[in-house]
């Protein structure tokens, strides 16, 4: 059946370079942006999306970090479409176009595929891939919330009432998960409102959105945006004082907790030392009590690595080999020192 939609085609994506594709992505909010905008992504912050839309972060192109996962996912998309067709005996197809919402111009969609339903309607098909470590997130009919949001965004842009998500987790059909999401206009209205606010109040006004995500994501975002450190010092304004004082207070709390952990760790070692003495060099032992059996293990772990001294010898004796495999990375350690002012 012909593909008919009320969404407005923006560009044909077949053969479109990644640079051009990213340029078109800057013209609106895509489905994969939504979870981060709502502070629900484990991969990025709302500020990252903001930077990508105003062209201050290389269009949030993080291929250096995630290139393999992205290429792997892209390579599996045709297989996912074919697998879906075989599993459900439904016709799935791909439309190589990016679309825009006919009313809310800030909403765009680059959909993996579509499905011709038996009843004559068309549905969304979203293709995902992941490792078996994520199996729990898909069990018992569950679907990761960020993917659900993505599909609801696509249903809104394309004005379609159903979305299928197929996720390939391994190389057998038992490792393929398919979930169905039905359109919910109440949730959709909330999503549109959230995106509208982000676009109009932050992107169009060039007003950075505050960080609200977990610390690791925020630090990663800051470092990604500002790049490597330089030698110039910077004088902070008074608004920073409340954050510095809070940091120092929490650091003191952590110091106290670390001392408690160290004390408990020492007591644990004293507790199990007599057991090791009784086990001698046995890798495992059991002890049967009145209500339970205790199973102890003392397995050795052998790690092979080049120590600092050996590394220095390698640098001196085989400088070519040393330089060939030498990698450089930057890490930062934040610290605060308090210096009382003379009054």
N, C-alpha and C positions, 0 to 999 in steps of 0.2 A: 504493500500500500504506500502511497506517497507520504513523505514526511511533511506534516503541516504543523506549524507552531506560531503562536502569537509573539514569540521572542524575536528580537531584531538581530539578524546576522551582522557581525562586526567585520570579520576577516576570515578568509579561508586559511586554515592552519596547516594544510598539507604542504610540505616543503618550506614552511616558514622557519627562518633561522631562530635560534634560541634568543638572540638579542632582540629581534623584532617581536617575538612572542612575549618577552618580558616587558617590552614597551607597551604593548596592548594591555597587558595585565595591570599596568599602572593606571589605566583609565577607569578602573572600578574595583570593586571587592569581589573576589572569586570564592568559590565554595571552600577551598582549602585554607582561606584566610580566616574563616569565621571563628573556629575554635580559639585561635590565638587572640582575636579581637575581644572575645568574651572571657579571656583569662582562663581557658580550659584546655590549653594545648600543653603537651609535655615536650614540645620541640622548639617553641619560640614564644615571644611576648607580643602583646599588642603594639608595643613601641617598634618592634621589628617590622610589623606590617605597615605601620605609619611611615617609617623610614623608606620602605620599599615603594610606597606610593608617591613620595615626594622626591624620589631619585637620589637619596642620600646614602644608600647602602648597597650600591650596585644591584638594585632591584632584588634585594634579599637573595641573591644567587649564592647559595652555600654549597655549591658542588664540591668544593675542595674537601668538605667534611663528609658529605653524604652522597658522593657521586655514585658509588657502587649500588647502594640501596635504591637510588632513583633509576639508574640504568636497568637494574634487575627488575624493578617494578614495571618500567616501560616495556621491557622485552617480553614480560609475561602477559601483557594486556591482550594480545591476539589469542593466546592460549586460553585466557580466562573467558573471553567471548565465546570461543569454540566449545569450551567445557560447559558453559552455561547452556548453550544450545542443545548439546547432547544430553545433559542431565534433565532438562525440562521440556525438550521437544518444542522449543519456541524459537522464532527467528529473531536473532540479535544482529544489529548492524551499527556501523560507525558513521558519524557525520563529522567531517573534518572542518568544523567551523567553530568560532567563538561567538557567543550570543550575548545580547544585552536585554535586560528587563524592559518591556515596552513603556512602563510608567516610571519605575524607579531606576533611573539611568546609572546609578552608582553600583548596580548589581549586574555582574557579568558571569558567564558560565562557559567552561570548556569541558564538556561532558565526555567520559570515556566511551559510552555507547548507549544505544536505545534498544528496546524490546517491542516487537509486535505481539500484542496480546491476542489470545483467541477471540476475545469479544470485539476486536477491531480497534481497541485503544492502544496508545503508545506509552511505555514506561521508561524510566531512567535505568541504566545499567552502569554501576560504578565498580571498577576492578581494583582489587587490592592484593598485596602479597606481604607475607611476614614470616618470621621464624616460629618454630614450635614453642619457643619461650613465651609467646603471646597467646597460646592456646586457651588459657583460662579466660581471657577477655572475650572469647567467642563461644564459650560453652553454654549449654542450657538456653539457647536461643538469643544470647546476648550479642550486642554489637557495640564496639567502642563509640563513646558519645561523640567524639570529634567527627567520626564518619557519618553518624546520624545527622549531625548538623550540616555537614557538607551536602548530603542528599536532600535535606529539606530546603537548603538554599537553591539547589538545582531545580527542584520541583517548583519553587516559586518563580524562578526566572523563566523556565520553560512552560509553566502553567500545565503541569502534568500531575497526576494524582497518585502515582506509585513509583517507588524506586527499589531496585534490587541491588544488593551489595554481594559480590562474590569475592571471597578471599582464598588465595592459594597459599597453603602453609607447608606443603610437602609434595612428594612425587606420587602420591596415590589419591584416589577419589575420596578416601576417608579423611584426607588432609585438606579437603575443599569445603568451605563453609559458605552457605548462601543465606542471606537474611532479607526480609521484605519490610519496607517502611511505607506505611500509608500516610497520605497527606493529612496534616492537621492544621487547619486555618488559624486556630488560636496561637499555636506555637509559631507558625509562620509570621503572623503579625508582629509577635515579639521580636523575632529575628530581624525582620525588616526595620523595625524601630531602632534596634541596636546598631545595625549597619548604617542607617541613615544618620544617627547621632555621630558615629565615628567618622563618617565621611564629611559631614557638614561642619561639625564642631572642631575636628582635629585636622583632617587632610586639607580641606579647603581653606581653613583659617591658619594653616601651618602652625598648629598648636600641639606640641608633643603630648601624647597621652601618658599619664603617670604610670609608673611601674607598680603592679600589685601582685605579680607572680612570685613563685618561690625564689629564694636567694640565688641558687645556681643558675637558673634561667636569666635572671636579671643581670648577674655579673657577666655571663656569657654575651648577653646583648650589648652591654656597655663596652666590653672589650672589642667586640666585633665592629661596633660603630666607630669608636675613636681610634682603633688601631694600636700600634706599638707606642710605648711611653717615650717621652723625650726629656731633655735635661731641664727645661724651663719649669720653675716653680710657679704655683698659682695661689692667689689669695682668695679664700672662700668668704662669702658674705655671712652675715649673722644667721640667716635661715639654716645654715649647716650645723649650728651649735647644738640644736636639739638632737640631731642624728648622731653627732659625735659623742654627746653625753650618754645617749642610749646605748651606743656601741660599747663604750667603756664599762657601763653598768653590766651589760650582758657578758662582757669579757671576764669581769670579776666573778660573776655567777658561774661561768664555765670553768674558771680556775678552781673554784670550790668543788664543783661537781667532778672535775678531773681528779682532784685529790681523793674524793670519796671512791671513785671508780678504781683508782690505783690501790687504795687500802683494801677494797673488796677483792680485787684481783690477787693481791698478796695473800689474803686469807684463804682464797680458793686454792692457791698453790700449796699452802700449808695443809689444807684438807685432803688434797689428792696425793700428796707426796708419800704418805704411808701405803696407799694403794699401789703406787708404782713400785715401791720397795718390795711389796708382796708379790707383784707380777713379775719382778725381775726383768728379763728381756723378752717376755711373751708379748705378742702384738695385740692379744685380746684376752679377756677373762670374764667370767660370770660369777655372780653371787646371788644365791637364792634366799630371800627373806620370807617373812610370814605372809605377805600379801603381794609381793612382786619379785621379779628377777631383774637384777641389775647387770647390764652388759657394758663392760668397759673396753676401750680400745686405746692402743698406744702405738699407732702406725707411724713409721718414719717417712718423712717427705724429703726427697732429694731434689735440690734445685741447682741447675748449672747456669752460671753466669760469669761474665768477665768482671773481675773486681777492679777497683780503682788502680791498684798497682799494676795489674796485668794490662789494663787499658793504656797506661802510660808507657809500658814496655812496647806494646803494639804500635803506639804513636811514634816511638823513637826508632824501632827496628824495621817497621814496615809502614812508612808514612803514606805511601800510595794507597794501600789497602785501608788504612785508617781514614783517609780523606774520602775514599769512595763510599764508605758506609757510615760516615759521620752525619748525623742529623742534628738540626738546631731547632729548639723550641723555646718559646718565651712563657714564663709563668710569673705571676705577680703575687706579692704578699702585702696585704694592707696592714698598716699599723698606725697607731696614734700615740703620741707622747704629749703629756700635759706639762707646760712650762708656766709657772706662776708669774704673773706680771707684777713689776714693781709699782707700787701705788704711792 
